[in-house]
Amino acid sequence: MSAMFVMIIASLGIALAFLGAFIWSVRKGHYDDDYTPSVRILFDDNNSDTAKTNTTDIH
Amino acid sequence: MEQDINTIAPGDPVVNIAKNKCYHCGEACAQDTITADEHAFCCEGCYHVYDLLKVTELCDYYAIDDSAGISPDKSFYAGKFDYLDLPDVNTKILEFTDGNLSQVNWYIPKMHCSSCIWLLEQLYKFNPAVRSSVVNFPEKKVRITFEAEKVKLSELATLISSIGYEPYMSLNDIAGEQVKKWNRKRLYKVGIAGFCFGNVMMLSFPEYFHLGKDAFDESLRNTFGWLNLALSIPVLLYCASDFFKSAWAALKGKYLNIDAPIVIALVSIFSLSLYQIITGTGPGYFDSLTGAVFFMLTGRFFQDKTYAGISFDRDYRSYFPVAVSVLTGKAEIRTPVTDLKTSDIILIRNAELIPADSVLLSPEALIDYSFVSGEAEPVRRKKGDTIYAGGKQTGPAIELEIVRKVSQSYLTQLWNNESFSKQKEDQNQMLAARINRYFSVIVLIIASLTFAAWYFIYKNPETAFRAFTTCLLVACPCGLLFSSTFTNGNLMALFGKNQCYPKNADAIERLSKIDTVVFDKTGTITRPDDAEVVFIGSKLTDHERAMVKTLATQSSHPLSRLVVKSLAQVHSGTQALSHYIEASGSGIKGLFGSHTVKLGSAVWAGAQNDREAAMDAAHDQHFSRVYVSIDDISAGYFLVKIKYRENLHKTIDRLHDHGFNTYLLSGDKPTDQEYLAYIFGNNAHLYFKQKPEDKLAFIAALQEKMHQNVLMVGDGLNDAGALQQSNVGVAVSDDINNFTPSCDMIIDGKQLSRLPAFINLARHGQKIIKASFAISLIYNIGGLFFAIGGQLSPVLAAILMPVSLISIVGFTTIASNVAANRILKN
């Protein structure tokens, strides 16, 4: 039955790891701006020299 | 530059390309605009930006949003940002530098759509020295990392300005008093409390279901108890620290605030649980403890919602330019405003703000004091006159000699008034706090009586402790706290959706108590930059109208701009204008081939003789007239009449219907008195020629002598004192990202007619809080009934608490949404 203790410790450890990940992401500023990234991801990366050929419309 | 416009020669085939709409900024534009690459542009500035984007192959900009561009500021001049390279200023503006790479975080008020994000993040294409630029859209900021050796800060600012996004820098930035709005600590606290709450809940499950009593279960239960204790410590010491701090601060001030009973409950629950764990007598109530803290923090997180990008607390420094041109000999040096000394000679250009009280050295100046005094029309000043800080020059550049330092100027004196150091937020006055005071005392008395009865009468110490704790737990004032935080938080979001932005929840509560509404006039109930313009006189030919428009376009005088606006449909002539002359305070004159066109005062245009003009002016003061003469023959005049906001009459009527007193405080001269008297009712309270300090004193008198709760609606610096003194100061702005004086609420100009509805909604909010308090009271009484009897097991207590919380949160959310739908619909 000592398996129970191992499981408890393991589950707490995993939960702690997630808490650590959360704190890390807050510290890195992931929650500072919750709007801009959602817009940024929709932009096309257009590195070609002919910008005129770009016809995609993003609305 | 002139050549660019004139490339469209007469008879040029102007093709039918998206007529009347500028490809860059979307403004309506006439036929004679610049055309390039089959696109039309309303002005040179817009074309310039387009050209710049084309050269750097950034025309994708136009594919993201149609015509989203911004025409660059026309009053921009070379060297405007030179002061940024001064070492003093430089170090304060830079966020970070290691000598090679530097970083700035600039506020760009004009950022408004996804195209802006895209373009601002492509800055490296304009200048390779820019390493990266990252936009934070809600805060309207762009963080630029650049190589300091290759590009100067001033060059960077000029580059951004040239594509239409001028960064805004104020004295506050230089003074280094930037407030960090987003507090990550609150997020850490919510996260940690949530983590601990979840795990404590899980570890408490065996306890809820009364697992077996063999030796292993016993040791497991013991371990879980200690683990729960360990998990609760960070919640109590870190997550709940704000409650302790606020309660302690209140206690030091010798009063009890809303956090005090929470702290008492938290401490007593924790110490009882600690006692049970140590003595092995029970599992403790750590689940309830962590759960309560987690829910309370979540509630506050929503309530403390701040609108990034909107600023409520501004003082005079936000309005002043960072630097002005100081003339030493013939050289012009950009100097920070804070370094200005008396007897410095400064150069002020068109539309620049005068930072300090000074004496005019140039022959003449036309000063627009509208922001300071509310006076709508610019006043003429002559050489030797004193000009007060806060005025704006309209017309050609002028030279001034400083008389008083910035910090001692007339305008800044207003900020020394005591009402600016007064805090309006008095936690103790909030509804929840007032109810809570009695509530927590009663709960404490009931709990103690129960404890005493079990301990001394029935001689049952164990039940006594349990009954005492469950009493506190079940009847915890948290329910009350939740009802006000969630109702106010939800109301703030609803207000925000309707373009009315309260500063905090307390502002909503104060709004519900308002009984008097005071309005400012200029810019508040009138529409800025818009007026009814009618031409009276002999009918002008198309050609003549075109000449008038072209001439008026040259001047930046407000009246000229209004005349141009009224002639939007007229195609500017193709004939070149020459010999343009602007006489400050009189008018403008220009030559079109052999025709002389004059615009301006009656005397200037030679329309009538002096006496007649003076009589006319006395007759209808609220009209401004712009006289037109062509070849010295009077053709008539433009009648310019101020426009009031739509539905003004209905709004005031509705306020009267609901029993509000209304007043009008205007810094302007008494214009339109009859119309305003009609709108504001028969016993009209209209006050004119009010100086900023008069307005402040007036509000204070209403509050003290008449015991009224005053709502002040204003827009400019001249209202700053009154807004601060009033119970609720509402700033009206036609662009919420513009600069409004310090206030409690910012309302979009178009929504001003809904002011009565907003007040009504705030009142409903108070009713909802009271109703949800009644609901939690039912839970509490039911729970208490069992708790006093010592029959309430921890399971039931643990279930009852979240259920009551969820039902209260649900009720407040639904009720406030329903109320908002009903009230704001019409």
Chai-1 contact restraints between the chains, C-beta under 6 A:
chainA,res_idxA,chainB,res_idxB,connection_type,confidence,min_distance_angstrom,max_distance_angstrom,comment,restraint_id
A,M1,B,F216,contact,1.0,0.0,6.0,A-B,restraint_1
A,A15,B,N199,contact,1.0,0.0,6.0,A-B,restraint_2
A,L19,B,F195,contact,1.0,0.0,6.0,A-B,restraint_3
A,F22,B,G191,contact,1.0,0.0,6.0,A-B,restraint_4
A,V26,B,R184,contact,1.0,0.0,6.0,A-B,restraint_5
A,V26,B,L187,contact,1.0,0.0,6.0,A-B,restraint_6
A,Y31,B,L187,contact,1.0,0.0,6.0,A-B,restraint_7
A,D32,B,W182,contact,1.0,0.0,6.0,A-B,restraint_8
A,D33,B,N136,contact,1.0,0.0,6.0,A-B,restraint_9
A,Y35,B,F137,contact,1.0,0.0,6.0,A-B,restraint_10
A,Y35,B,P138,contact,1.0,0.0,6.0,A-B,restraint_11
A,T36,B,V135,contact,1.0,0.0,6.0,A-B,restraint_12
A,T36,B,N136,contact,1.0,0.0,6.0,A-B,restraint_13
A,T36,B,F137,contact,1.0,0.0,6.0,A-B,restraint_14
A,V39,B,S114,contact,1.0,0.0,6.0,A-B,restraint_15
A,V39,B,I117,contact,1.0,0.0,6.0,A-B,restraint_16
A,F43,B,W118,contact,1.0,0.0,6.0,A-B,restraint_17
A,N46,B,D60,contact,1.0,0.0,6.0,A-B,restraint_18
A,A51,B,E57,contact,1.0,0.0,6.0,A-B,restraint_19
A,A51,B,C59,contact,1.0,0.0,6.0,A-B,restraint_20
A,A51,B,D60,contact,1.0,0.0,6.0,A-B,restraint_21
A,N54,B,D60,contact,1.0,0.0,6.0,A-B,restraint_22
A,D57,B,A63,contact,1.0,0.0,6.0,A-B,restraint_23
A,I58,B,I64,contact,1.0,0.0,6.0,A-B,restraint_24
